[in-house]
Amino acid sequence: MDTTARPGPDLDELNQAVAGRWRVWRSVDEHGRHAAWCATNIDPNSDRAPTLHARTVMELTRQMEDPPRRIRTALSDLQAPR
């Protein structure tokens, strides 16, 4: 299933505003309609949440301004001690 909504004014503007930090996209429901607003953190070294979800674009924007901290470290950081 393609979960990337087709570009629209809000989506395009938001992606331009957060370029280099987040990739914003829309999830779709089982009927193919837009559902949640989502943002993927594109900085692999960030200590912030890797993905955010919201019901509205305004709620997602607020989350991106002050995202919660990442809960776990990346799998690559979990190496066995030597």
Biopython code that builds the backbone (N, CA, C, O; Angstrom):
import numpy as np
from Bio.PDB.StructureBuilder import StructureBuilder

atoms = [
    (1, "MET", "N", (0.843, -1.185, 0.000)),
    (1, "MET", "CA", (0.000, 0.000, 0.000)),
    (1, "MET", "C", (0.882, 1.240, 0.000)),
    (1, "MET", "O", (1.840, 1.321, 0.769)),
    (2, "ASP", "N", (0.574, 2.185, -0.837)),
    (2, "ASP", "CA", (1.310, 3.445, -0.904)),
    (2, "ASP", "C", (0.802, 4.351, 0.212)),
    (2, "ASP", "O", (-0.351, 4.779, 0.177)),
    (3, "THR", "N", (1.640, 4.648, 1.197)),
    (3, "THR", "CA", (1.213, 5.491, 2.319)),
    (3, "THR", "C", (1.686, 6.928, 2.176)),
    (3, "THR", "O", (1.606, 7.707, 3.125)),
    (4, "THR", "N", (2.174, 7.281, 1.006)),
    (4, "THR", "CA", (2.609, 8.647, 0.778)),
    (4, "THR", "C", (1.507, 9.393, 0.045)),
    (4, "THR", "O", (1.212, 9.088, -1.110)),
    (5, "ALA", "N", (0.898, 10.367, 0.708)),
    (5, "ALA", "CA", (-0.166, 11.139, 0.081)),
    (5, "ALA", "C", (0.396, 11.978, -1.052)),
    (5, "ALA", "O", (1.563, 12.369, -1.029)),
    (6, "ARG", "N", (-0.411, 12.244, -2.009)),
    (6, "ARG", "CA", (-0.003, 13.091, -3.120)),
    (6, "ARG", "C", (0.253, 14.507, -2.610)),
    (6, "ARG", "O", (-0.419, 14.966, -1.687)),
    (7, "PRO", "N", (1.222, 15.199, -3.209)),
    (7, "PRO", "CA", (1.557, 16.544, -2.739)),
    (7, "PRO", "C", (0.350, 17.476, -2.732)),
    (7, "PRO", "O", (-0.508, 17.422, -3.613)),
    (8, "GLY", "N", (0.310, 18.312, -1.738)),
    (8, "GLY", "CA", (-0.711, 19.335, -1.615)),
    (8, "GLY", "C", (-0.065, 20.562, -1.016)),
    (8, "GLY", "O", (1.073, 20.496, -0.549)),
    (9, "PRO", "N", (-0.769, 21.686, -1.019)),
    (9, "PRO", "CA", (-0.170, 22.936, -0.525)),
    (9, "PRO", "C", (0.371, 22.833, 0.900)),
    (9, "PRO", "O", (1.506, 23.240, 1.151)),
    (10, "ASP", "N", (-0.409, 22.301, 1.835)),
    (10, "ASP", "CA", (0.059, 22.200, 3.223)),
    (10, "ASP", "C", (1.267, 21.285, 3.331)),
    (10, "ASP", "O", (2.238, 21.610, 4.013)),
    (11, "LEU", "N", (1.209, 20.148, 2.661)),
    (11, "LEU", "CA", (2.301, 19.178, 2.719)),
    (11, "LEU", "C", (3.568, 19.751, 2.103)),
    (11, "LEU", "O", (4.649, 19.629, 2.681)),
    (12, "ASP", "N", (3.447, 20.369, 0.945)),
    (12, "ASP", "CA", (4.612, 20.961, 0.274)),
    (12, "ASP", "C", (5.240, 22.070, 1.116)),
    (12, "ASP", "O", (6.458, 22.108, 1.288)),
    (13, "GLU", "N", (4.410, 22.973, 1.638)),
    (13, "GLU", "CA", (4.920, 24.088, 2.442)),
    (13, "GLU", "C", (5.604, 23.594, 3.712)),
    (13, "GLU", "O", (6.664, 24.094, 4.090)),
    (14, "LEU", "N", (5.000, 22.621, 4.358)),
    (14, "LEU", "CA", (5.578, 22.103, 5.590)),
    (14, "LEU", "C", (6.908, 21.408, 5.316)),
    (14, "LEU", "O", (7.859, 21.581, 6.079)),
    (15, "ASN", "N", (6.989, 20.629, 4.247)),
    (15, "ASN", "CA", (8.256, 19.972, 3.908)),
    (15, "ASN", "C", (9.345, 20.992, 3.592)),
    (15, "ASN", "O", (10.507, 20.777, 3.938)),
    (16, "GLN", "N", (8.993, 22.089, 2.945)),
    (16, "GLN", "CA", (9.982, 23.136, 2.669)),
    (16, "GLN", "C", (10.445, 23.790, 3.968)),
    (16, "GLN", "O", (11.627, 24.097, 4.126)),
    (17, "ALA", "N", (9.518, 24.001, 4.890)),
    (17, "ALA", "CA", (9.845, 24.677, 6.151)),
    (17, "ALA", "C", (10.757, 23.838, 7.047)),
    (17, "ALA", "O", (11.535, 24.392, 7.824)),
    (18, "VAL", "N", (10.672, 22.521, 6.947)),
    (18, "VAL", "CA", (11.454, 21.653, 7.836)),
    (18, "VAL", "C", (12.509, 20.848, 7.072)),
    (18, "VAL", "O", (13.028, 19.853, 7.580)),
    (19, "ALA", "N", (12.816, 21.278, 5.872)),
    (19, "ALA", "CA", (13.796, 20.571, 5.035)),
    (19, "ALA", "C", (15.111, 20.389, 5.783)),
    (19, "ALA", "O", (15.586, 21.305, 6.455)),
    (20, "GLY", "N", (15.690, 19.203, 5.661)),
    (20, "GLY", "CA", (16.949, 18.908, 6.323)),
    (20, "GLY", "C", (16.796, 18.349, 7.727)),
    (20, "GLY", "O", (17.756, 17.838, 8.303)),
    (21, "ARG", "N", (15.582, 18.445, 8.283)),
    (21, "ARG", "CA", (15.341, 17.933, 9.636)),
    (21, "ARG", "C", (14.276, 16.845, 9.658)),
    (21, "ARG", "O", (14.439, 15.817, 10.314)),
    (22, "TRP", "N", (13.182, 17.081, 8.935)),
    (22, "TRP", "CA", (12.038, 16.170, 8.935)),
    (22, "TRP", "C", (11.554, 15.941, 7.509)),
    (22, "TRP", "O", (11.757, 16.783, 6.634)),
    (23, "ARG", "N", (10.909, 14.788, 7.280)),
    (23, "ARG", "CA", (10.170, 14.541, 6.040)),
    (23, "ARG", "C", (8.729, 14.322, 6.463)),
    (23, "ARG", "O", (8.422, 13.380, 7.194)),
    (24, "VAL", "N", (7.852, 15.195, 6.002)),
    (24, "VAL", "CA", (6.446, 15.154, 6.390)),
    (24, "VAL", "C", (5.660, 14.395, 5.333)),
    (24, "VAL", "O", (5.887, 14.561, 4.135)),
    (25, "TRP", "N", (4.737, 13.565, 5.788)),
    (25, "TRP", "CA", (3.915, 12.770, 4.883)),
    (25, "TRP", "C", (2.576, 12.488, 5.541)),
    (25, "TRP", "O", (2.388, 12.739, 6.731)),
    (26, "ARG", "N", (1.650, 11.963, 4.751)),
    (26, "ARG", "CA", (0.325, 11.618, 5.263)),
    (26, "ARG", "C", (0.131, 10.113, 5.213)),
    (26, "ARG", "O", (0.445, 9.475, 4.208)),
    (27, "SER", "N", (-0.378, 9.555, 6.279)),
    (27, "SER", "CA", (-0.772, 8.151, 6.237)),
    (27, "SER", "C", (-2.152, 8.087, 5.585)),
    (27, "SER", "O", (-2.843, 9.099, 5.463)),
    (28, "VAL", "N", (-2.536, 6.898, 5.173)),
    (28, "VAL", "CA", (-3.857, 6.711, 4.578)),
    (28, "VAL", "C", (-4.583, 5.594, 5.315)),
    (28, "VAL", "O", (-3.962, 4.669, 5.839)),
    (29, "ASP", "N", (-5.907, 5.696, 5.347)),
    (29, "ASP", "CA", (-6.693, 4.655, 6.009)),
    (29, "ASP", "C", (-6.996, 3.520, 5.035)),
    (29, "ASP", "O", (-6.535, 3.526, 3.893)),
    (30, "GLU", "N", (-7.768, 2.557, 5.497)),
    (30, "GLU", "CA", (-8.061, 1.383, 4.673)),
    (30, "GLU", "C", (-8.884, 1.699, 3.427)),
    (30, "GLU", "O", (-9.007, 0.857, 2.537)),
    (31, "HIS", "N", (-9.447, 2.906, 3.358)),
    (31, "HIS", "CA", (-10.227, 3.326, 2.194)),
    (31, "HIS", "C", (-9.427, 4.233, 1.259)),
    (31, "HIS", "O", (-9.956, 4.738, 0.269)),
    (32, "GLY", "N", (-8.153, 4.431, 1.582)),
    (32, "GLY", "CA", (-7.299, 5.266, 0.749)),
    (32, "GLY", "C", (-7.414, 6.754, 1.028)),
    (32, "GLY", "O", (-6.877, 7.568, 0.277)),
    (33, "ARG", "N", (-8.110, 7.119, 2.099)),
    (33, "ARG", "CA", (-8.256, 8.539, 2.461)),
    (33, "ARG", "C", (-7.113, 8.965, 3.369)),
    (33, "ARG", "O", (-6.557, 8.159, 4.116)),
    (34, "HIS", "N", (-6.771, 10.250, 3.291)),
    (34, "HIS", "CA", (-5.739, 10.780, 4.184)),
    (34, "HIS", "C", (-6.148, 10.550, 5.629)),
    (34, "HIS", "O", (-7.311, 10.713, 5.997)),
    (35, "ALA", "N", (-5.167, 10.170, 6.441)),
    (35, "ALA", "CA", (-5.415, 9.945, 7.866)),
    (35, "ALA", "C", (-4.484, 10.867, 8.655)),
    (35, "ALA", "O", (-4.645, 12.086, 8.594)),
    (36, "ALA", "N", (-3.531, 10.327, 9.380)),
    (36, "ALA", "CA", (-2.661, 11.128, 10.246)),
    (36, "ALA", "C", (-1.627, 11.927, 9.461)),
    (36, "ALA", "O", (-1.243, 11.569, 8.348)),
    (37, "TRP", "N", (-1.194, 13.017, 10.078)),
    (37, "TRP", "CA", (-0.023, 13.755, 9.610)),
    (37, "TRP", "C", (1.172, 13.111, 10.298)),
    (37, "TRP", "O", (1.129, 12.874, 11.505)),
    (38, "CYS", "N", (2.235, 12.825, 9.557)),
    (38, "CYS", "CA", (3.403, 12.133, 10.103)),
    (38, "CYS", "C", (4.670, 12.875, 9.706)),
    (38, "CYS", "O", (4.721, 13.535, 8.667)),
    (39, "ALA", "N", (5.682, 12.758, 10.541)),
    (39, "ALA", "CA", (6.987, 13.344, 10.233)),
    (39, "ALA", "C", (8.062, 12.343, 10.621)),
    (39, "ALA", "O", (8.036, 11.776, 11.713)),
    (40, "THR", "N", (9.003, 12.134, 9.717)),
    (40, "THR", "CA", (10.125, 11.239, 9.958)),
    (40, "THR", "C", (11.379, 12.072, 10.165)),
    (40, "THR", "O", (11.719, 12.911, 9.331)),
    (41, "ASN", "N", (12.058, 11.842, 11.268)),
    (41, "ASN", "CA", (13.305, 12.531, 11.581)),
    (41, "ASN", "C", (14.378, 11.994, 10.635)),
    (41, "ASN", "O", (14.666, 10.797, 10.650)),
    (42, "ILE", "N", (14.967, 12.854, 9.821)),
    (42, "ILE", "CA", (15.935, 12.377, 8.826)),
    (42, "ILE", "C", (17.382, 12.500, 9.294)),
    (42, "ILE", "O", (18.304, 12.218, 8.529)),
    (43, "ASP", "N", (17.591, 12.916, 10.540)),
    (43, "ASP", "CA", (18.941, 12.989, 11.098)),
    (43, "ASP", "C", (19.225, 11.706, 11.876)),
    (43, "ASP", "O", (18.692, 11.530, 12.972)),
    (44, "PRO", "N", (20.050, 10.806, 11.338)),
    (44, "PRO", "CA", (20.288, 9.531, 12.021)),
    (44, "PRO", "C", (20.995, 9.682, 13.367)),
    (44, "PRO", "O", (20.976, 8.753, 14.175)),
    (45, "ASN", "N", (21.609, 10.816, 13.621)),
    (45, "ASN", "CA", (22.314, 11.044, 14.886)),
    (45, "ASN", "C", (21.495, 11.835, 15.899)),
    (45, "ASN", "O", (21.985, 12.161, 16.980)),
    (46, "SER", "N", (20.266, 12.137, 15.554)),
    (46, "SER", "CA", (19.415, 12.926, 16.435)),
    (46, "SER", "C", (19.058, 12.150, 17.698)),
    (46, "SER", "O", (18.895, 10.930, 17.667)),
    (47, "ASP", "N", (18.941, 12.872, 18.802)),
    (47, "ASP", "CA", (18.491, 12.247, 20.043)),
    (47, "ASP", "C", (16.987, 12.437, 20.224)),
    (47, "ASP", "O", (16.452, 12.205, 21.309)),
    (48, "ARG", "N", (16.313, 12.857, 19.165)),
    (48, "ARG", "CA", (14.867, 13.103, 19.198)),
    (48, "ARG", "C", (14.099, 11.956, 18.550)),
    (48, "ARG", "O", (14.684, 11.137, 17.842)),
    (49, "ALA", "N", (12.810, 11.898, 18.788)),
    (49, "ALA", "CA", (11.961, 10.813, 18.284)),
    (49, "ALA", "C", (12.147, 10.613, 16.783)),
    (49, "ALA", "O", (12.250, 11.588, 16.038)),
    (50, "PRO", "N", (12.190, 9.362, 16.331)),
    (50, "PRO", "CA", (12.379, 9.104, 14.908)),
    (50, "PRO", "C", (11.142, 9.398, 14.066)),
    (50, "PRO", "O", (11.263, 9.713, 12.883)),
    (51, "THR", "N", (9.950, 9.297, 14.665)),
    (51, "THR", "CA", (8.708, 9.526, 13.925)),
    (51, "THR", "C", (7.699, 10.205, 14.836)),
    (51, "THR", "O", (7.588, 9.875, 16.017)),
    (52, "LEU", "N", (6.964, 11.160, 14.272)),
    (52, "LEU", "CA", (5.899, 11.851, 14.991)),
    (52, "LEU", "C", (4.586, 11.625, 14.250)),
    (52, "LEU", "O", (4.582, 11.460, 13.030)),
    (53, "HIS", "N", (3.466, 11.617, 14.982)),
    (53, "HIS", "CA", (2.140, 11.448, 14.387)),
    (53, "HIS", "C", (1.196, 12.459, 15.019)),
    (53, "HIS", "O", (1.290, 12.735, 16.215)),
    (54, "ALA", "N", (0.284, 13.016, 14.221)),
    (54, "ALA", "CA", (-0.692, 13.971, 14.745)),
    (54, "ALA", "C", (-1.954, 13.936, 13.892)),
    (54, "ALA", "O", (-1.933, 13.493, 12.744)),
    (55, "ARG", "N", (-3.043, 14.405, 14.466)),
    (55, "ARG", "CA", (-4.312, 14.462, 13.722)),
    (55, "ARG", "C", (-4.404, 15.687, 12.827)),
    (55, "ARG", "O", (-5.086, 15.663, 11.802)),
    (56, "THR", "N", (-3.709, 16.771, 13.218)),
    (56, "THR", "CA", (-3.779, 18.004, 12.430)),
    (56, "THR", "C", (-2.380, 18.491, 12.087)),
    (56, "THR", "O", (-1.402, 18.130, 12.742)),
    (57, "VAL", "N", (-2.301, 19.316, 11.049)),
    (57, "VAL", "CA", (-1.013, 19.872, 10.647)),
    (57, "VAL", "C", (-0.463, 20.791, 11.736)),
    (57, "VAL", "O", (0.749, 20.844, 11.943)),
    (58, "MET", "N", (-1.335, 21.509, 12.431)),
    (58, "MET", "CA", (-0.884, 22.398, 13.509)),
    (58, "MET", "C", (-0.292, 21.593, 14.670)),
    (58, "MET", "O", (0.730, 21.980, 15.236)),
    (59, "GLU", "N", (-0.926, 20.491, 15.018)),
    (59, "GLU", "CA", (-0.417, 19.644, 16.096)),
    (59, "GLU", "C", (0.947, 19.062, 15.714)),
    (59, "GLU", "O", (1.853, 19.006, 16.546)),
    (60, "LEU", "N", (1.094, 18.632, 14.464)),
    (60, "LEU", "CA", (2.378, 18.091, 14.019)),
    (60, "LEU", "C", (3.453, 19.171, 14.036)),
    (60, "LEU", "O", (4.588, 18.911, 14.434)),
    (61, "THR", "N", (3.109, 20.367, 13.611)),
    (61, "THR", "CA", (4.062, 21.478, 13.613)),
    (61, "THR", "C", (4.562, 21.748, 15.027)),
    (61, "THR", "O", (5.759, 21.952, 15.231)),
    (62, "ARG", "N", (3.660, 21.752, 16.003)),
    (62, "ARG", "CA", (4.063, 21.960, 17.403)),
    (62, "ARG", "C", (4.996, 20.842, 17.873)),
    (62, "ARG", "O", (5.975, 21.100, 18.573)),
    (63, "GLN", "N", (4.694, 19.615, 17.491)),
    (63, "GLN", "CA", (5.556, 18.495, 17.889)),
    (63, "GLN", "C", (6.950, 18.626, 17.286)),
    (63, "GLN", "O", (7.945, 18.341, 17.954)),
    (64, "MET", "N", (7.028, 19.057, 16.027)),
    (64, "MET", "CA", (8.332, 19.185, 15.377)),
    (64, "MET", "C", (9.159, 20.309, 15.985)),
    (64, "MET", "O", (10.388, 20.245, 15.974)),
    (65, "GLU", "N", (8.497, 21.343, 16.521)),
    (65, "GLU", "CA", (9.217, 22.444, 17.155)),
    (65, "GLU", "C", (9.904, 22.001, 18.445)),
    (65, "GLU", "O", (10.963, 22.523, 18.793)),
    (66, "ASP", "N", (9.315, 21.052, 19.151)),
    (66, "ASP", "CA", (9.891, 20.547, 20.401)),
    (66, "ASP", "C", (9.625, 19.043, 20.499)),
    (66, "ASP", "O", (8.829, 18.607, 21.329)),
    (67, "PRO", "N", (10.289, 18.253, 19.654)),
    (67, "PRO", "CA", (10.013, 16.812, 19.632)),
    (67, "PRO", "C", (10.497, 16.121, 20.902)),
    (67, "PRO", "O", (11.472, 16.552, 21.517)),
    (68, "PRO", "N", (9.814, 15.051, 21.290)),
    (68, "PRO", "CA", (10.271, 14.306, 22.465)),
    (68, "PRO", "C", (11.603, 13.624, 22.188)),
    (68, "PRO", "O", (11.978, 13.399, 21.037)),
    (69, "ARG", "N", (12.297, 13.306, 23.247)),
    (69, "ARG", "CA", (13.580, 12.610, 23.114)),
    (69, "ARG", "C", (13.345, 11.179, 22.646)),
    (69, "ARG", "O", (12.308, 10.573, 22.915)),
    (70, "ARG", "N", (14.340, 10.664, 21.940)),
    (70, "ARG", "CA", (14.315, 9.268, 21.490)),
    (70, "ARG", "C", (14.291, 8.369, 22.724)),
    (70, "ARG", "O", (14.978, 8.647, 23.708)),
    (71, "ILE", "N", (13.521, 7.318, 22.678)),
    (71, "ILE", "CA", (13.411, 6.414, 23.819)),
    (71, "ILE", "C", (14.584, 5.448, 23.875)),
    (71, "ILE", "O", (15.124, 5.186, 24.950)),
    (72, "ARG", "N", (14.976, 4.924, 22.739)),
    (72, "ARG", "CA", (16.067, 3.951, 22.684)),
    (72, "ARG", "C", (17.155, 4.448, 21.752)),
    (72, "ARG", "O", (16.944, 5.353, 20.946)),
    (73, "THR", "N", (18.302, 3.848, 21.878)),
    (73, "THR", "CA", (19.390, 4.157, 20.957)),
    (73, "THR", "C", (19.221, 3.334, 19.689)),
    (73, "THR", "O", (18.450, 2.375, 19.658)),
    (74, "ALA", "N", (19.926, 3.706, 18.674)),
    (74, "ALA", "CA", (19.886, 2.963, 17.419)),
    (74, "ALA", "C", (20.485, 1.576, 17.628)),
    (74, "ALA", "O", (21.342, 1.393, 18.493)),
    (75, "LEU", "N", (20.040, 0.605, 16.845)),
    (75, "LEU", "CA", (20.569, -0.754, 16.962)),
    (75, "LEU", "C", (22.076, -0.798, 16.751)),
    (75, "LEU", "O", (22.764, -1.623, 17.352)),
    (76, "SER", "N", (22.586, 0.077, 15.906)),
    (76, "SER", "CA", (24.026, 0.090, 15.653)),
    (76, "SER", "C", (24.821, 0.488, 16.898)),
    (76, "SER", "O", (26.015, 0.204, 16.988)),
    (77, "ASP", "N", (24.165, 1.141, 17.854)),
    (77, "ASP", "CA", (24.832, 1.535, 19.098)),
    (77, "ASP", "C", (24.866, 0.403, 20.126)),
    (77, "ASP", "O", (25.556, 0.511, 21.140)),
    (78, "LEU", "N", (24.142, -0.662, 19.878)),
    (78, "LEU", "CA", (24.028, -1.751, 20.840)),
    (78, "LEU", "C", (25.027, -2.862, 20.533)),
    (78, "LEU", "O", (24.641, -3.996, 20.249)),
    (79, "GLN", "N", (26.273, -2.536, 20.589)),
    (79, "GLN", "CA", (27.323, -3.518, 20.329)),
    (79, "GLN", "C", (27.712, -4.204, 21.627)),
    (79, "GLN", "O", (27.658, -3.608, 22.703)),
    (80, "ALA", "N", (28.103, -5.458, 21.510)),
    (80, "ALA", "CA", (28.536, -6.212, 22.690)),
    (80, "ALA", "C", (29.831, -5.620, 23.227)),
    (80, "ALA", "O", (30.709, -5.251, 22.448)),
    (81, "PRO", "N", (29.964, -5.523, 24.553)),
    (81, "PRO", "CA", (31.210, -5.000, 25.137)),
    (81, "PRO", "C", (32.378, -5.925, 24.811)),
    (81, "PRO", "O", (32.205, -7.136, 24.673)),
    (82, "ARG", "N", (33.540, -5.355, 24.693)),
    (82, "ARG", "CA", (34.744, -6.138, 24.367)),
    (82, "ARG", "C", (35.591, -6.346, 25.577)),
    (82, "ARG", "O", (36.642, -6.982, 25.492)),
]
sb = StructureBuilder()
sb.init_structure("model")
sb.init_model(0)
sb.init_chain("A")
sb.init_seg("    ")
for serial, (resi, resn, name, xyz) in enumerate(atoms, 1):
    if name == "N":
        sb.init_residue(resn, " ", resi, " ")
    sb.init_atom(name, np.array(xyz, "f"), 0.0, 1.0, " ", f" {name:<3s}", serial, name[0])
structure = sb.get_structure()
